[in-house]
Amino acid sequence: MTGARRPRALPASERLRRATEFQAVFHQGKRIERPAFIALWHATPGARKVGFTVTRRVRGAVHRNRVRRRLREVYRLQEGALPEGLSVVFVGRESAEAAPLAALATEMGAAIATISQRAEAGR
């Protein structure tokens, strides 16, 4: 099944993939903190791009990957809400693993709304 595209996957054109892209957001971006994650964003030309990472305080690769998958899924359900021209990195925290998906979705929705408002005000 090589080359087959997963129907619900985030397209490669909308993902941050290089370390330099992540570093640009970390060094130049603005940040908001939520209990389950930190959102960093930076205005960039072109399409919106998003990346997911997890703090090292989440011990064990299995747990970090679970947090990353949960954040990606919650974002996928709300991805149309993020405006174009932004690069966003979501950094998962320890509490994201145990939090109910509905609570994560509420936090993510509020974070995306805040990012959208602040990005529009800064343009």
Kinemage of the C-alpha trace (Angstrom):
@kinemage 1
@onewidth
@group {chain A} dominant
@subgroup {mainchain}
@vectorlist {calphas} color= white
{ca met a 1} P 0.000 0.000 0.000
{ca thr a 2} L 2.833 2.353 -0.810
{ca gly a 3} L 1.861 5.802 -1.945
{ca ala a 4} L -1.709 5.470 -0.662
{ca arg a 5} L -2.837 8.594 1.160
{ca arg a 6} L -4.618 8.230 4.442
{ca pro a 7} L -7.937 10.075 4.048
{ca arg a 8} L -7.820 11.895 7.408
{ca ala a 9} L -4.072 12.539 7.558
{ca leu a 10} L -2.675 16.047 7.699
{ca pro a 11} L -1.205 16.835 4.256
{ca ala a 12} L 2.571 17.220 4.082
{ca ser a 13} L 2.134 20.778 2.799
{ca glu a 14} L 0.464 21.736 6.107
{ca arg a 15} L 3.044 20.127 8.429
{ca leu a 16} L 6.223 21.561 9.878
{ca arg a 17} L 8.781 18.936 8.923
{ca arg a 18} L 12.271 20.404 9.175
{ca ala a 19} L 14.116 21.213 12.378
{ca thr a 20} L 14.749 24.730 11.041
{ca glu a 21} L 10.983 25.307 10.699
{ca phe a 22} L 10.405 24.225 14.310
{ca gln a 23} L 13.339 26.320 15.542
{ca ala a 24} L 12.034 29.433 13.774
{ca val a 25} L 8.730 29.109 15.627
{ca phe a 26} L 10.462 28.428 18.962
{ca his a 27} L 12.842 31.384 18.641
{ca gln a 28} L 10.647 33.996 16.933
{ca gly a 29} L 7.159 32.911 17.897
{ca lys a 30} L 4.687 34.054 20.487
{ca arg a 31} L 3.325 31.644 23.058
{ca ile a 32} L 0.242 30.828 25.056
{ca glu a 33} L 0.066 28.204 27.757
{ca arg a 34} L -2.755 25.833 28.508
{ca pro a 35} L -2.816 23.062 31.135
{ca ala a 36} L -2.309 20.275 28.576
{ca phe a 37} L -0.051 22.008 26.037
{ca ile a 38} L 1.865 25.102 25.042
{ca ala a 39} L 1.068 26.707 21.684
{ca leu a 40} L 3.765 28.709 19.908
{ca trp a 41} L 3.011 30.566 16.687
{ca his a 42} L 4.779 32.705 14.164
{ca ala a 43} L 3.460 34.523 11.072
{ca thr a 44} L 4.848 32.997 7.873
{ca pro a 45} L 4.067 33.608 4.226
{ca gly a 46} L 1.935 31.006 2.510
{ca ala a 47} L -0.223 28.253 3.912
{ca arg a 48} L -0.714 27.425 7.554
{ca lys a 49} L 1.681 24.846 8.950
{ca val a 50} L 1.469 22.950 12.191
{ca gly a 51} L 3.840 20.751 14.167
{ca phe a 52} L 3.526 18.653 17.297
{ca thr a 53} L 6.126 17.848 19.905
{ca val a 54} L 6.086 16.703 23.513
{ca thr a 55} L 8.162 17.850 26.458
{ca arg a 56} L 10.779 15.439 27.804
{ca arg a 57} L 9.050 15.549 31.146
{ca val a 58} L 6.640 13.010 29.652
{ca arg a 59} L 8.716 9.931 30.362
{ca gly a 60} L 8.921 7.087 27.857
{ca ala a 61} L 8.506 7.094 24.093
{ca val a 62} L 5.169 5.281 24.291
{ca his a 63} L 3.693 8.028 26.463
{ca arg a 64} L 5.180 10.871 24.372
{ca asn a 65} L 3.806 9.326 21.185
{ca arg a 66} L 0.383 8.906 22.779
{ca val a 67} L 0.317 12.588 23.773
{ca arg a 68} L 1.417 13.605 20.257
{ca arg a 69} L -1.300 11.446 18.636
{ca arg a 70} L -3.986 12.854 20.938
{ca leu a 71} L -2.986 16.457 20.152
{ca arg a 72} L -2.891 15.715 16.414
{ca glu a 73} L -6.357 14.184 16.509
{ca val a 74} L -7.859 17.110 18.436
{ca tyr a 75} L -6.239 19.545 15.969
{ca arg a 76} L -7.491 17.523 12.987
{ca leu a 77} L -11.059 17.921 14.222
{ca gln a 78} L -10.622 21.734 14.346
{ca glu a 79} L -8.008 22.430 11.664
{ca gly a 80} L -10.156 24.766 9.563
{ca ala a 81} L -10.266 27.252 12.441
{ca leu a 82} L -6.582 28.199 12.175
{ca pro a 83} L -5.992 31.088 9.749
{ca glu a 84} L -3.632 30.901 6.776
{ca gly a 85} L -0.148 32.359 7.041
{ca leu a 86} L 0.729 30.985 10.479
{ca ser a 87} L 3.142 28.313 11.653
{ca val a 88} L 2.056 26.774 14.950
{ca val a 89} L 3.800 24.257 17.214
{ca phe a 90} L 1.860 22.483 19.948
{ca val a 91} L 4.076 21.192 22.774
{ca gly a 92} L 2.293 18.490 24.748
{ca arg a 93} L 2.515 18.399 28.523
{ca glu a 94} L 2.149 15.520 30.973
{ca ser a 95} L -1.516 16.255 31.681
{ca ala a 96} L -2.476 15.792 27.995
{ca glu a 97} L -2.134 12.023 28.274
{ca ala a 98} L -4.802 11.586 30.937
{ca ala a 99} L -7.101 14.461 29.956
{ca pro a 100} L -10.394 13.529 28.268
{ca leu a 101} L -10.442 14.259 24.541
{ca ala a 102} L -13.398 16.603 25.029
{ca ala a 103} L -11.351 18.701 27.478
{ca leu a 104} L -8.392 18.733 25.079
{ca ala a 105} L -10.708 19.792 22.260
{ca thr a 106} L -12.063 22.660 24.364
{ca glu a 107} L -8.537 23.820 25.260
{ca met a 108} L -7.379 23.549 21.649
{ca gly a 109} L -10.417 25.481 20.395
{ca ala a 110} L -9.782 28.260 22.900
{ca ala a 111} L -6.078 28.341 22.004
{ca ile a 112} L -6.792 28.515 18.266
{ca ala a 113} L -9.319 31.317 18.836
{ca thr a 114} L -6.758 33.269 20.883
{ca ile a 115} L -4.051 32.715 18.267
{ca ser a 116} L -6.396 33.846 15.500
{ca gln a 117} L -7.359 37.020 17.365
{ca arg a 118} L -3.784 37.934 18.241
{ca ala a 119} L -2.514 37.186 14.742
{ca glu a 120} L -5.192 39.394 13.187
{ca ala a 121} L -4.416 42.197 15.645
{ca gly a 122} L -0.714 41.969 14.806
{ca arg a 123} L -1.190 42.304 11.043
